[in-house]
Amino acid sequence: MVAVKDYPPRFTPEEYFAWEEQQLERHEYIDGEVYAMTGGTINHSQIAIKITAMLDSHLDGSSCKTLNSHAIINILETDDYSYPDGSVTCDKRDKNNTQYIAYPCLIVEVLSDSTEAYDRGEKFYRYRRNPVLQDYILVSAKSIAIDLYHKNDAGEWVISNYRAGDTVELKSIQLSFPIEQIYRGIGFE
């Protein structure tokens, strides 16, 4: 994520949405400032497509929506907005909003070298303040590896590390799948 330098130092949320609609690239909006989203690798793109397609297929016919990296999430109780690589909302409060969702039960981030520390740290700190969020999935684009943060019944975030041969369990949407399913056809250097 890179701060945009050639624009006003601070936007209101309304100014951000009006400005963002005119941009060719996507920008996150954090604490009144816009940040350009960095490009990803081919692996990043393929993995993001495979996992969102799998989520969408699993939820077909339900009242849940699966969203890709073009959908904005409002960081609940803030004026901050970000673009995860994938998300799912099953909350009725998100049904009629066409600009963003605010109540995801699941968020996916495919890791890249430039954003991994932010995705694991500050971004997760912001996301986990949402009482509806249950699963935060960090997917490696460099090896077969998924780190899943799941909020248990006591409200504590528990991490599960999945590697080759493991079955990933997403309790938020009652889905289990072999980790290799989202890495089919992916080559690693």
Helices and strands as residue ranges (DSSP letters): E 2-3, H 13-20, E 27-30, E 33-36, H 42-59, E 65-67, E 72-75, E 80-82, E 86-89, G 92-94, E 100-101, E 104-110, H 116-120, H 122-127, E 135-139, E 145-151, E 157-163, E 167-170, G 171-173, E 175-178, G 179-182
